[in-house]
Amino acid sequence: MSPTPTVEPAAYRRTLTTALGPLTGALRAVDRAREGGALNKALEAAADEADASAEALDAARTPDDARAENGRLASSLRALGRDLRSAHGDGGRCATSPRVALGTAAGPKDVKKAGRALAALGYDVTVRLPRTERARHRRLGNGAFVRDGSRGGLGRLVINNGTGTDAVVTLARGERTAFSVYVREGTDATVRSVNSGSYTVYFTTGEDWDGGKRSFTRECSFQKFDDKADFRTAQVAGGTQYTVLSFTLNKVIGGNATTSEVPPGQFPS
């Protein structure tokens, strides 16, 4: 004979509905929100509701058979709240989509698992988690120009990318970008017709190129070579002399070109 539960199952089911109802509405708002400020606001609101739901479940009187799983659900809801906040994107350089971040987070998976465990005991848990997206792996072709200004000189730039990830190399004069070229990992790319002048050479590496933001979305780094790249053209006896420069993005034995980190906001677009 089963012991009489300390709380009637019907009462606990009502408690679940009351505790989880506001969270369900907040998660629907996350689904509807457009990426950017609206989505960030919805994520923050949903995180607050996840915390509130967890507190309500912690305080709830539960049937004996649901006590352990009720505690697990409350813990998983707190984890969900943390994941919703950490997915909050700033929209800047190297900004992974919040929906991609949620797709790899543990909190939503733990909520599902705890919900299934309670459902197996006869207590329905209705939490419609926000939609997620899989991580993308967008790339440009090797040597493709991300940005191409006027090039009519004779200079030549050769880039070797041994960093292990794709890269975009940008040459700039002052605050003005001359051109940016995409170089796939393990390959070389050559830019011809570089105008004479002194350039700062920037490069960013990472995974998944977002053309709209002109940035990678994962594993990003932003650097520049400390020395300027000087391209010169001169008339000499018998013809014209012009500059050919080679840059290796990864560190090599015997290399003498040093680099410095660049804050993402200062990287030329």
N, C-alpha and C positions, 0 to 999 in steps of 0.2 A: 504493500500500500504506500503510495507516494505521500510525502509530508505536505501539509497545507502550506501554500506559499505565503510569505509575509505580506505580499502585495498581490492583489488580483491581476492576472494577465491583462485583462481589459483596461485596467487603470494604467498599467505600464505602457500599453500601446498608445493610450491617449497622451501620456507623458512624452513618448517619442515623437508623436506628431507635433505637439506643441513646441518641443525643443528644437526640432529640425525644420519646421516650417519656414521661419525667416531666412535660414541659411539657403534653403532651396530657392527662394525668391531671389536672393542675392547672387546665387550662382547662375540663375537664368539671365540676370543682368550682365554678368561676365560674358556669357555666350553672345549676347546682342551687341556688346560694345565694340566699337571700331578701335583698331590698334592705335595707340598713342595715349593722349591724356585721358580720354574717356575710358579706355580699358584699364589704365592704371588706377583710376578712381574706383572703378567697379571691383578691381582686385582687392584694394584696401578695404572696401566696405564688406566684401565677402569674407575676408580674413577676420574682421571684427565679429561677424556673425558666427564664423566657425568657432572662435574662442567662446562666444556667449553660449553656443550650443553645448560645448564641452563642459562649461561650468554648470549648465542646467542638468546635464546627465550626471555629473559628479554629485549633485545635491539630490538627485531623484531617488526615491525608494523603489527598489526593484525586486521582482520575484527571485527566489533563491537560485533558480536555474539560469537566470540572465545576469547575475551579479558580475561574474568575471568578464563576460562579453560586453556588458555595458561599460565597464572600465576601459576595455580595449578600444571601444568606439570613441569614448571621450579622449583618450590619448591620441588616437589617429586623427581626430578632428583638430586637436591642437597642432599636430604635425602639418595638417592641411593648411591651417592658418599661416604657419611659418612659410610653407611653400608658396602660398598665394602672395605673400609679401616679398619673398625673394625673387619671384618671377616679375615683379614690378620693374618695367623697363624704363630707362631714361631717354630712349629714342636716339641716343648719340652713336658715335662710332663704336663698332664692335658690339652692337646691341642685339642679343639674341631675342627672337620673338618670345613674349611671355607664354604664348601657347606652346611653343617648342619646349621651353623650360618646364612647363607643367607636364608635358608628355614624358619627361624622364624623371620627374619627382616621385619620391616614395610615398608622400602623404596621401594623394588620391588613391593609390593602389591599396594602402592600408585601410582607408575608409571602406573601400569595396569589400575587402576581406572581412573586416569586422561586421559590415552589414550583412554579408552572406551567412556568417556564423549566427547572428541573431535571427535571421530569417529561417534558418534551419531549426531553430527552437520555437518557431511560430510567431516571431515578432518582426513585423515588416519594417524595414528601414528604407525610407524613400529619400535618397540624396542623389539628385541628378548632377553629376560632376560636370564641370565645364569642358567643352570640346578642346581637344589638343591637336597639335600638328607634329608631324615627324620632322626631324632635322633634315635640312636640305643640303645639297652638295653642288651648288651652282659654281660653274667655272667659265672663264672665257678661253678662247683659243690662245695658244702661245704666240706672243708678239702682237696681240690685239691691242689697239689703242683705247684706253679708257677715256683719255682726253688728248686731243691733238691740235696744237696751235699751228701757227705758220712756221713751216720748216722749209728753208730754201738755201741753207748753207751746204758746206761740204763735209762737216764733221761727222764722225761715226761713233756711236756708243755701242759697246758689246757688253751684255749682262749675262753672268752665269749664276744660276740659282741652285745652290746646293743646300738650302736651308731645311729641306724636308717638307716644306709646305709651299703653296703657291705664293706669289708676291706681286705687288704692283710697285713699280719704280717711277718716281716723279722727279723731273728736273724743273727747278724754279729759279727765277731771277727776281730777287726781292720777294714781294708778295704775289708775284704773277707766275702762274704755272705755265711752263712752256709745253710740256706734254707729260702724259702718264701712260706707261705701257705694262701690259700683263705678262708675267713670266711664270710659266708653270714649273713646278718643282722638278729638279733634275734636268733642266734644259737650259739652252742659251737663247737669247733673243738679241737681234741687232736693230738699232734705230739709225737710219741714215738721214742725211740732209739736215744735220743739227747746225743751227746758226752759231756763228762765232759769239763768244761771250763767256762770262763766269757764272756758273750755276751751282746751287745747292742741290745735292742728290739725296732725296728722301726715299725710303722704301717701307712698305707695310707688308707683313706676312700674316697668313691665317687660313681659315677654311670657310667655304661657302660665301662667294662673292655676291653681295647685294648691289646690283647696278644702280638702283634708285638712291641709295645712301652712299654709293661709291666707297664701300667698306666691306671687309670681311665681317662675318657675324660671330665667329668663334675662334678661340686660340689666337687672338690678335696681338701683334706687336707693332710699334711705330718707332722708326729710327731714322737717323740721317748720318751721312758721312761727315766727319769733322772738317775735312779739307774740301775746298771748292773744286768743281770740275771745270777746267779752262779749255775752251775750244778756240783755236786760232786758225786763221787762213792767211797765207802769205804768198806772194809771188816770189819765186826763186828762179835761179838760172835753169832754164829747161822746162819750166812749168809752174805748177801751183803746189804748195805744201799745206796740208791740213791735218787736223788732230784726229787720231783714233784712240779712244780711251776704253779700257776694259775694267769692269767692276765685278767682283765676286761677292755675293751677298753673305755667304757663310765665311767664318773665319778659316784661314788656310795657313799652313806652316810657311813662315817666311813673308807673310803678308804684312804690309806696312800701313794699311788704311784703317784708321780707328773710327768707331761709330759711337753715337750717343742716343739715348732714349729721347723720344719726343712726346710731349703730352698729346693725347688724341685730338684735343681741341685746337692744337696749333699745327696739326698736320694739314698740308695743303689739299684742298678738295678738287 
